[in-house]
């Protein structure tokens, strides 16, 4: 009989966070614990894909949370379809080895749409014809949607990301996971994504009192799920894709390229828009890693020199250097910039805030051509930002259109970041299991690419241990 596993992605779980998490600490003390050797870029979509395929980004193709789709001429982040991940997934391998008698569930891990899991739950807003956006989620089979909604209410989308992000979204996922574990046909593998530590650690930094409170809140929310797994004989495997380090230096890489005449914009209604089709070079900023796309190979040395000249850039990787990190995929930029410790990359390309695109002041993860952690804040320069947000929510309740223009354009409020390889144990992610034997023979530092086969081995469906990734290290200070 296949051992059942609950695979938790506890975002930002590090040794420091664990000190404020008594229930998770007990799990680690009674079970097994190691550091996770993450991948570059250390961001959600890339690391999750490496965990589930046992491959590096050069093989599975997920080179970030988004990239420039050359075939479409567009920058797209936070796509949801599983076909973007190349390679066989953990549950697919398990199903084959088990002779088809294997069930799996995904609650919130990325690229869930179109995945071959038996049960799927993922945030999926309703985009109304009049421009409004309402909370909802996608579920497969369809009957699961109504079961969860009736039991738990609507998915709290506006507490999942943005300035009102809170424990409510993680609590909903925890409760939904408990419902799935209680089903008569409970899966052999249940995956759940718990994002709560992402919020206050980026808002206030990993050493702030708010970070410790967030870890304690998460531990309390998780406790009933961990107790239930223990009572049902389900092995818990918990990991983080990354640890969050302190941040104090935003780096405007696109503005630097624009000032050098390499990045172009076009104008609509008096507001500037990035023009990737005609730009000679532009960056898709993703936390501490930026894929820089260079149209003409003859421009690469000049662009590389500009990037290296920016305060806060640690490395500039051409294709040969990308290969050292297992990042040399066709989707990667011709150059990849890696931020120095404490620095991170903005996506900003405008030079005058009055010309910024409309989406810049809103929470708009799909239209922005890069990641924007300032979406976690109400604009501190606007004393009425929260009141405006409340007014817009009232308009929403009446079925009226509204625009949430509350996000600051000054990124100095951001205090936590990730994406580069860890600089110390403080920002190194953890891998924990409730089973003392789960990590036998794996060592004190387990590559993200090895988790897949550790789960298969634990379930009696495989013994092979993968080779370490191309380059797995703690970056020097």
C-alpha positions, 0 to 999 in steps of 0.5 A: 500500500502506498504511503500517503504524503502531504507535500506543503510549500511553506513559503519563506520557511527558514531556521529563523522563522521556525523559531517562532513556530512551535508546532512545526518545530516539534514536527522537525524535532521528531522527524527529519530536517535539512536545508533545501538547495534551491535553484536560480532564480529562487522564485516560486514557479522555478523552484516548484517546477524543479521540485516536481520534475526533478530537473533544473530550469534549463530542462523544465523551462520555467526560468522565472515567475514569467518571461518574454514570450518571444513567439507572442512578442509579450511579457507574461507573468503568473501564467497558470497552464501546466503545459508551460512546465516541460517534463514528467511531474512527480504524480505522473511518475508515481501513477505510472510506477503504481500501475495507475492506482495513484491519486493526487491533489494540488491545492495552490501550487502553481501551473495547476490549470490543465494539470493531470492531478485528480483534484485541483484547486487554484485561485482563478478570479472572475473577470466580468465584462464590465471590467470588474474582478471578483474572487473565485477559484478553479476546481477540478472535478467541478463538483469540488468547487461547490463543495469547498465554497459551501463549506468555506466560503469564497476564496479570499482573493484580496487577502491572497495578494496586495495591500490587504494580503493576510492569513485569511488566504492561507487559512482557506487553503489549510481548511480546503486541504483538510477537507480533501484529506477527509474525503473517502478517496483521499489522495496518495499525494496532496500538495498545498501552497501556504503563502503567508510568510511572503507578505510581512517578510517582504513588507517589513523584512525578515528580522522585524517583529512583524516577521516573527508574528507572521510565523507564529500566526502561520504555525497556529493556522497549520496546527490542525492540519498537521495534527490531522495528518498525524492522526490519519497516518499521512507523512508531512513533507514541508519545504520552502522555495526560498528564504527572504533576506533584507532589502534596502536597494531597488535597482531600476534596470529598465530605466538605465537601459532606456537612458542609454537609448536601448529601451523604447516605449509607446504612448496611449492616453498620455501614458507610456507603455513598454514596447518590447517589439522595438526595444533593443534591450529590456529587462523582465524584473523578477525579485533579485533576478532579471532576464534581459532580452537583447534583440541584436547579438552585437548589442550584448557586450554594451548591454552587459557593461551597462548592467555591470555598471549599476549599483546593486548588480552582482553578476551578469550571466551570458549563455555560458554563465547561465549554464553553470546555474542550469538556467540556459533555456531558450526562454531565458534572456540573452543576459541574466542580471543577479542582484547583490545582497540587499538589492532587488530589481524594479520593473519601472521603465518610465522616467516621469511618474506622471507618465506611468501606465495606469496599472503601475498604481494598482495590483495588476500582476498579469499586465505589469511586465515584471514583479512589483512588491510595492503591491503589498502596500497602500501608498504612504504618500497618499493619506486617503489611499485606504479610504479610497480602497474602501470606497472602491469596495463599496462600488464593487458591492453595488456592481459598479466599476472601480480602479484600485489606484493605491500602490506606491511608485516609490519602492523604498518601502520594500524591506524583504526580497529573494531570488538570488541564491542564499547568502547564509543559513538565515535566508536558506530554505528548509526541508522538513518531514514528520518521518525520521527516515525520510531524509536517510542518506540525503545529507544535511543539504538536499537539492530541490531536484532531489525532493521528487525522488525522496517522495517516490522512495518514501512511497515505495515507488522508487529508489534512485537519488538524483545527482546534485544540480549543476550549481548548488551553493550558498553565495559568498558574502 
